[in-house]
Amino acid sequence: MGYCGRIITIFPLLLVFALLMGRRSVGELPVFDFLIIISLGAVVGADIADPDIGHIHTAIAIVAIALLQKVYSFFLIRSRRFGKSVSFEPIVVIKDSAFIVQNLKKARYPIDNILQMLREKNIFDISEVDTAVIEANGKLTVFKKAEKSAATREDVGVGRPDQGVAYPIIIEGRIEQQTLNKLNLTEIWVLQPLERKKMRLSDVFFASVNGKRELNITTKQQQPSPPPILH
């Protein structure tokens, strides 16, 4: 009974810390299933490594963990409120070609990770993105703008020409000098559009420039609509 008591009391603590760690630590698994797997691995690993541990104790722990997972699944199905309280909700991180800074911080995703996930979907310019959502499993779902979607006028060469790859030139208020050098651009070229918009460099969360030398800017205070959290 002591083993079951320890398992029942330790799992809520593990769940809280897993939620605090963020979805990037969980990967594609639901957070509680992630905890189940690592706990089973720890129990079995301890049994294999330490011959002094009785097999019966390992068996009891495994059965208790499995039963706990069944109970969790039962409440997860019966109560949506319970499910939302112990798991991650989808969260919008890009809307209308602009990062939603507050939601990036909630999801604990740096810009570099989002840009990498966009590139994995063959998107090299944030201006192509209408909406991007980090799902509960940590993956990025992207809805492209209508003119950038499949079977459009652009795809058959009727629309405006492709703008090419967009390069980050400002990240969290800092100019990427190496990128500017590769593009043969100067800081003055970057700062002039900001001055015209009465913006300071410190106000910029992210800015990129495409092949047509067009700037796409997200400010730190930018809060596009609709509401950032999906339900």
C-alpha positions in Angstrom: 0.0 0.0 0.0 3.0 2.3 0.6 4.1 2.0 -3.0 0.6 2.9 -4.3 0.5 5.9 -1.9 3.8 7.2 -3.1 2.7 6.9 -6.8 -0.6 8.6 -6.2 1.0 11.5 -4.3 4.0 12.0 -6.6 2.1 12.2 -9.9 0.3 15.4 -9.2 3.6 17.0 -8.4 5.2 15.6 -11.6 2.2 16.9 -13.6 2.5 20.4 -12.2 6.2 20.5 -13.1 5.7 19.1 -16.5 3.1 21.8 -17.3 5.5 24.5 -16.0 8.3 23.1 -18.2 6.2 23.8 -21.3 5.0 21.8 -24.2 8.5 21.7 -25.8 9.6 19.2 -23.2 6.7 16.9 -23.9 7.0 16.6 -27.6 4.1 14.8 -29.4 2.8 13.0 -26.3 0.0 14.3 -24.1 1.6 15.6 -21.0 0.2 12.9 -18.6 1.1 10.1 -21.0 4.6 11.5 -21.1 4.8 11.2 -17.3 3.4 7.7 -17.4 6.1 6.6 -19.9 9.1 8.1 -18.0 7.7 6.7 -14.7 7.3 3.2 -16.1 10.8 3.5 -17.6 12.2 4.5 -14.2 10.5 1.7 -12.4 11.6 -0.9 -14.8 15.1 0.5 -15.0 15.5 0.5 -11.3 14.3 -3.1 -11.1 16.8 -4.2 -13.8 19.7 -2.2 -12.3 19.2 -3.1 -8.7 18.8 -6.8 -7.9 17.9 -5.9 -4.3 14.5 -4.6 -5.5 11.9 -7.3 -5.3 10.1 -8.1 -8.5 6.8 -8.0 -6.7 7.3 -4.4 -5.8 8.0 -3.5 -9.4 4.9 -5.3 -10.5 2.7 -3.5 -8.0 4.1 -0.2 -9.1 3.5 -0.9 -12.8 -0.1 -2.0 -12.1 -0.7 1.1 -9.9 0.7 3.4 -12.6 -1.5 1.7 -15.3 -4.6 2.0 -13.1 -3.8 5.7 -12.5 -3.6 6.2 -16.2 -7.0 4.6 -16.7 -8.6 6.8 -14.0 -7.0 9.9 -15.6 -8.4 8.9 -19.0 -11.9 8.3 -17.6 -12.0 11.8 -16.1 -10.4 13.3 -19.3 -13.3 11.9 -21.4 -16.0 12.8 -18.9 -14.9 16.4 -18.2 -13.6 18.8 -20.7 -12.8 21.3 -18.0 -10.6 18.7 -16.3 -8.9 18.0 -19.6 -8.1 21.7 -20.2 -6.7 22.1 -16.7 -4.2 19.3 -17.0 -3.1 19.7 -20.6 -2.1 22.4 -23.1 -4.4 24.4 -25.3 -3.7 25.3 -28.9 -2.2 28.8 -29.1 -2.0 31.3 -32.0 1.6 32.6 -32.4 1.3 34.4 -35.8 -1.7 36.3 -37.1 -1.8 38.4 -40.2 1.9 38.0 -40.8 2.8 39.3 -37.4 4.1 37.4 -34.3 1.9 37.5 -31.2 4.6 38.3 -28.7 2.6 37.5 -25.6 1.6 34.1 -26.9 5.2 33.2 -27.8 6.2 33.9 -24.2 3.3 31.8 -22.9 4.3 28.9 -25.1 8.0 29.4 -24.2 9.0 29.3 -27.9 11.8 31.5 -29.1 11.5 33.1 -32.5 14.3 30.8 -33.9 12.2 27.7 -33.2 9.1 29.2 -35.0 11.2 30.2 -38.0 12.7 26.7 -38.2 9.2 25.1 -38.0 8.0 27.4 -40.8 11.0 26.5 -43.0 10.2 22.8 -42.4 6.8 23.6 -44.1 8.6 25.4 -46.9 7.7 28.8 -45.7 10.6 31.2 -45.8 8.7 34.5 -45.4 6.4 35.3 -42.6 4.4 37.6 -44.9 2.9 34.4 -46.4 1.3 33.3 -43.2 -2.2 34.2 -42.3 -2.4 32.2 -39.0 0.0 29.9 -37.3 -1.0 27.8 -34.3 1.2 25.7 -31.9 -0.9 22.6 -31.2 -1.1 20.8 -27.9 1.6 18.3 -29.1 4.0 21.1 -29.8 3.7 21.0 -33.6 3.0 24.1 -35.7 -0.1 24.3 -37.9 0.0 27.0 -40.6 -2.8 28.6 -42.6 -1.3 30.5 -45.5 -2.8 33.6 -47.0 -5.2 33.0 -49.9 -2.8 34.3 -52.6 -0.1 32.0 -51.2 -2.3 28.8 -51.1 -2.3 26.0 -53.6 -4.0 26.4 -57.0 -4.0 30.2 -57.0 -3.1 32.7 -59.7 0.4 33.0 -58.3 1.0 29.3 -58.6 0.3 29.4 -62.4 2.4 32.5 -62.9 -0.5 35.0 -63.3 -0.2 36.7 -59.9 2.6 38.8 -58.6 6.1 37.3 -58.7 7.6 35.3 -55.8 9.3 37.5 -53.2 11.8 34.8 -52.3 13.3 34.1 -48.9 12.8 36.6 -46.1 15.8 37.1 -43.8 15.5 38.2 -40.1 17.2 41.5 -39.6 15.9 42.5 -36.2 15.2 40.0 -33.4 13.9 41.3 -30.0 15.2 44.8 -30.6 18.6 43.8 -31.8 19.9 44.3 -35.4 21.4 41.1 -37.0 24.5 42.7 -38.3 25.8 39.6 -40.0 22.6 39.3 -42.0 22.8 42.9 -43.0 26.4 42.4 -44.2 25.4 39.4 -46.4 22.5 41.4 -47.9 24.7 44.4 -48.4 22.4 46.5 -46.3 23.2 49.1 -43.7 21.8 50.0 -40.3 20.6 53.3 -41.7 18.6 51.5 -44.3 16.9 49.5 -41.5 16.3 52.5 -39.2 14.9 54.9 -41.7 11.5 53.1 -42.1 11.3 52.8 -38.3 11.8 56.6 -38.0 9.1 57.2 -40.6 6.7 55.1 -38.5 7.9 56.9 -35.3 9.2 53.6 -33.9 12.3 52.9 -31.9 14.5 49.9 -32.5 13.6 48.7 -29.0 9.9 48.6 -30.0 10.6 46.0 -32.7 10.1 42.3 -31.7 10.9 40.9 -35.1 11.6 42.3 -38.6 12.5 40.6 -41.8 13.3 41.7 -45.4 12.4 39.7 -48.5 13.9 39.6 -52.0 12.0 42.7 -53.0 13.6 44.6 -50.1 10.2 44.8 -48.3 10.2 45.0 -44.5 7.8 43.0 -42.4 7.7 44.2 -38.8 6.2 42.9 -35.6 6.2 45.2 -32.6 6.5 44.1 -29.0 3.1 45.7 -28.3 1.4 44.2 -31.3 -1.8 42.2 -30.4 -3.6 41.1 -33.6 -7.1 39.8 -33.4 -9.0 37.4 -33.1 -8.2 36.4 -29.5 -4.9 34.5 -29.3 -6.1 31.5 -27.4 -8.1 28.9 -29.3 -10.9 27.0 -27.5 
